């Protein structure tokens, strides 16, 4: 069962994408990936030998990194605001 319910996704899209139906914005995609990465990281702390989930986690981290790199090149102020809001870097 997924930990991200439809209501939770809608609230994330509303917060980061501007409205609940704006699912394609880079900010919303990065926020969803960050939620999924955090959840899977907790799973992997308890299940250290779950290598297939670890591979999926690494793919998600790479996708988030690519999206953030694109955003940094196109919208630097939005990029800085997003990483501050999500608490990705110090």
BELWOZI-V37064 format. One record per helix or strand of 3 or more residues. SS is the DSSP state (2 for helix, 1 for strand). FROM is the first residue (numbers start at 1). TO is the last residue. Records with the same first field share a line. If there is no record, write none. Layout:
BEGIN
SS = FROM-TO + FROM-TO
END
This chain:
BEGIN
2 = 6-17 + 26-46 + 51-74 + 76-86
END
